[in-house]
């Protein structure tokens, strides 16, 4: 009987293992293999070793895309987490209308990013856009090099804040009310409770959201492509846009695969750093 348990366990996880292998592990290995070749998608492949990596590291396009993506992440992720937390603290009170607000804030997250990009591109239109009509001024939101990236980051924040607030709300519901009652008896105000109690006790949820949001922001493409297509002076050319340009515009699949491999290694490193930082600061036992 005991000898059958390992076999049963493997059988139960086999569907997930097949999916992970087929859609995660094999694509990574294939991307690394293709990155060692010069290939235009149609002609024959030519093995060039690490030439694609050398060309990328010595060119300015990869550095610019990494910088743009890092700035986009630094703007969108912390602001999304902060707004999501504040919104969650209000939704968890179950005030009248909270259910409707919860549905409204989640709608942007479930909508197609490309469709949202098209809608917001119209809103940001300098002449007939809704935003400039309301403000009564003409602002080049998507063509001004200094405004394009913040405008794109704003759309990403608006899209993700509802999703983030729901996770924070679930985390808040797990914190015993007796903790806050004791804090109030000791004279702690709302700000002190938020900073010294709520935020530390929400670190498991914050860790999950930080990791997933950073990974998603480094892979963002649909919304940025619909809004700016790379932006003025490449100010919104995130790394996913560079992969698209190299693969399907310049027909350099090997170089595009090399960028994808670099992005994968970078995300692994960032995730490990986040895991190490949060692992010493997380409290799971709330009993």
C-alpha positions in Angstrom: 0.0 0.0 0.0 2.8 2.4 0.9 4.6 1.7 -2.3 1.7 2.9 -4.3 1.5 6.3 -2.7 4.4 7.9 -4.6 3.0 6.6 -7.9 -0.5 8.0 -7.0 1.1 11.3 -6.1 2.9 11.5 -9.5 -0.3 10.6 -11.3 -2.2 13.4 -9.5 0.4 16.1 -10.3 1.1 14.7 -13.9 -1.4 17.1 -15.6 0.2 20.1 -13.9 3.7 18.9 -14.7 2.8 18.4 -18.3 1.5 21.9 -18.5 4.5 23.4 -16.7 6.9 21.5 -18.9 5.1 22.2 -22.2 4.3 25.9 -21.6 7.1 27.1 -19.2 10.2 24.9 -19.2 10.4 24.0 -22.9 9.8 27.6 -24.2 12.7 28.8 -22.0 15.0 26.1 -23.3 13.9 26.8 -26.9 14.4 30.5 -26.5 17.9 29.9 -25.3 18.6 27.6 -28.2 17.3 30.0 -30.8 19.3 32.8 -29.2 22.5 31.1 -30.4 21.5 31.4 -34.0 21.0 34.1 -36.6 17.6 33.5 -38.1 15.1 35.6 -40.0 12.1 33.2 -39.5 12.2 32.2 -43.2 15.7 31.4 -44.3 18.2 28.9 -42.9 19.6 29.2 -39.4 23.3 30.1 -38.8 24.9 29.3 -35.5 26.6 32.4 -34.1 27.1 31.4 -30.5 27.0 34.3 -28.1 27.1 36.9 -30.9 23.5 38.0 -30.3 24.2 38.6 -26.6 27.3 40.6 -27.4 25.5 42.8 -30.0 22.7 43.5 -27.5 25.0 44.3 -24.6 27.1 46.7 -26.7 24.1 48.5 -28.3 22.0 51.2 -26.7 18.6 49.7 -27.5 18.6 47.0 -24.7 19.9 49.4 -22.1 17.2 52.0 -23.0 14.5 49.3 -22.9 15.6 48.0 -19.5 15.8 51.6 -18.2 12.3 52.4 -19.5 10.9 49.2 -18.1 12.6 49.8 -14.7 11.1 53.3 -14.5 7.7 52.0 -15.5 7.9 49.4 -12.7 9.1 51.9 -10.1 6.2 54.2 -11.0 3.4 51.7 -11.4 4.0 49.0 -8.8 4.5 51.0 -5.6 1.7 53.4 -6.4 -0.6 50.5 -7.3 0.2 48.7 -4.0 -0.3 51.9 -2.0 -3.7 52.8 -3.6 -4.8 49.2 -3.4 -4.1 49.0 0.3 -5.9 52.2 1.1 -8.9 51.1 -1.0 -8.9 47.7 0.7 -9.0 49.3 4.2 -12.2 51.0 3.1 -13.8 48.0 1.4 -13.1 45.7 4.3 -15.4 47.8 6.5 -18.4 46.6 4.4 -19.9 50.0 4.2 -23.1 50.4 2.1 -22.3 50.1 -1.6 -19.0 48.3 -1.0 -20.1 45.4 -3.1 -20.8 47.7 -6.1 -17.5 49.5 -5.6 -15.7 46.2 -5.5 -17.1 45.1 -8.8 -16.4 48.5 -10.5 -12.7 48.6 -9.5 -12.1 45.1 -10.7 -13.7 45.7 -14.2 -10.5 47.3 -15.7 -8.4 44.3 -14.6 -10.7 41.7 -16.4 -10.9 43.8 -19.6 -8.5 43.2 -22.5 -5.4 45.3 -22.1 -5.3 46.1 -25.8 -8.9 47.4 -25.7 -8.1 49.5 -22.7 -5.1 50.9 -24.5 -7.3 52.0 -27.4 -9.9 53.6 -25.1 -7.2 55.5 -23.1 -5.5 56.6 -26.3 -8.7 58.4 -27.3 -9.0 59.9 -23.8 -5.4 61.2 -24.1 -5.9 62.7 -27.6 -4.6 66.2 -27.5 -7.4 67.8 -29.6 -10.6 65.8 -29.1 -9.6 63.6 -26.1 -11.9 63.6 -23.1 -9.1 64.5 -20.6 -8.1 67.7 -22.4 -11.7 68.6 -22.9 -12.3 68.4 -19.2 -9.1 70.3 -18.3 -9.7 72.9 -21.0 -6.0 72.8 -22.2 -4.1 71.1 -24.9 -1.5 68.6 -23.5 0.4 66.1 -25.6 0.1 63.3 -23.1 1.4 60.5 -25.4 3.8 62.4 -27.7 5.6 64.6 -25.1 8.8 62.6 -24.1 8.4 63.8 -20.5 4.7 62.8 -20.2 4.4 59.6 -22.3 5.8 57.2 -19.7 3.9 58.6 -16.7 0.7 58.5 -18.8 1.2 54.9 -19.6 2.1 54.1 -16.0 -1.1 55.8 -14.9 -3.2 53.5 -17.1 -1.4 50.5 -15.7 -2.1 51.7 -12.1 -5.8 52.3 -13.0 -6.0 48.8 -14.5 -4.4 46.9 -11.6 -5.5 48.7 -8.5 -8.8 46.9 -8.2 -7.1 43.5 -8.4 -4.6 44.5 -5.8 -7.2 45.8 -3.4 -9.1 42.5 -3.5 -6.0 40.6 -2.4 -5.3 43.1 0.4 -8.9 42.9 1.5 -8.5 39.1 1.8 -5.4 39.6 3.9 -7.1 42.2 6.1 -10.0 39.9 6.8 -7.5 37.4 8.3 -6.2 39.8 10.9 -8.0 39.3 14.2 -10.0 42.3 15.4 -8.7 41.8 18.9 -5.3 43.1 17.8 -6.8 46.5 16.8 -8.9 46.6 20.0 -5.8 46.2 22.1 -4.0 48.8 20.1 -6.8 51.3 20.6 -6.8 50.7 24.3 -3.1 51.4 24.3 -3.7 54.7 22.6 -2.7 53.9 19.0 -4.3 56.1 16.4 -5.4 55.0 12.9 -2.1 56.0 11.3 -0.1 54.1 14.0 -2.3 51.0 13.5 -1.8 51.1 9.8 2.0 51.5 9.9 2.9 49.4 12.9 0.3 46.6 12.6 -1.6 46.4 9.3 1.4 46.7 7.0 3.6 44.2 8.9 0.8 41.7 9.2 0.0 42.0 5.5 3.6 41.2 4.4 2.7 37.7 3.0 0.1 39.3 0.8 2.4 42.2 -0.1 5.2 39.7 -1.0 2.8 37.8 -3.4 1.6 41.0 -5.0 5.0 42.6 -5.3 6.4 39.6 -7.0 3.6 39.1 -9.4 3.2 42.8 -10.2 6.9 43.3 -10.9 6.9 40.3 -13.2 3.8 41.6 -15.0 5.2 45.1 -15.3 8.5 43.8 -16.9 6.4 41.9 -19.4 3.9 44.6 -20.2 3.2 45.0 -23.9 -0.4 45.2 -25.0 -1.4 48.5 -23.3 1.9 50.2 -24.1 1.7 49.1 -27.7 -1.8 50.4 -28.1 -1.1 53.7 -26.4 2.3 54.7 -27.9 3.8 51.9 -30.0 7.2 52.7 -28.5 6.5 56.3 -27.8 8.4 59.5 -28.6 12.2 59.1 -28.7 11.7 55.5 -27.5 10.6 56.8 -24.1 8.0 54.0 -23.7 9.8 51.3 -25.5 9.6 48.6 -22.8 11.6 45.4 -23.2 8.6 43.5 -24.5 8.3 46.1 -27.3 11.9 45.6 -28.1 11.4 41.9 -28.4 8.5 42.5 -30.8 10.5 44.9 -32.9 13.5 42.5 -33.2 11.4 39.4 -33.9 8.6 40.7 -36.2 9.8 44.0 -37.6 13.5 43.5 -38.0 13.1 39.7 -38.5 16.0 38.9 -36.1 14.5 36.0 -34.1 17.8 35.0 -32.6 18.4 38.5 -31.1 14.8 38.6 -29.9 15.2 35.3 -28.2 18.4 36.6 -26.5 16.5 39.5 -25.1 13.8 37.1 -23.8 16.5 35.0 -22.1 18.1 38.1 -20.5 14.6 39.2 -19.3 14.0 35.7 -17.8 17.3 35.7 -15.9 16.7 39.3 -14.7 13.2 38.4 -13.4 14.6 35.4 -11.6 17.2 37.5 -9.9 14.7 40.2 -8.9 12.3 37.6 -7.5 15.1 36.0 -5.5 16.0 39.4 -4.0 12.4 40.0 -3.1 12.0 36.6 -1.6 15.2 37.1 0.5 14.1 40.5 1.7 10.5 39.4 2.7 11.5 36.0 4.1 13.0 37.7 7.3 10.0 40.0 7.7 6.9 37.9 7.2 4.6 36.8 10.0 2.3 33.9 9.0 0.9 33.0 12.4 -1.9 35.4 13.4 -3.3 33.3 16.2 
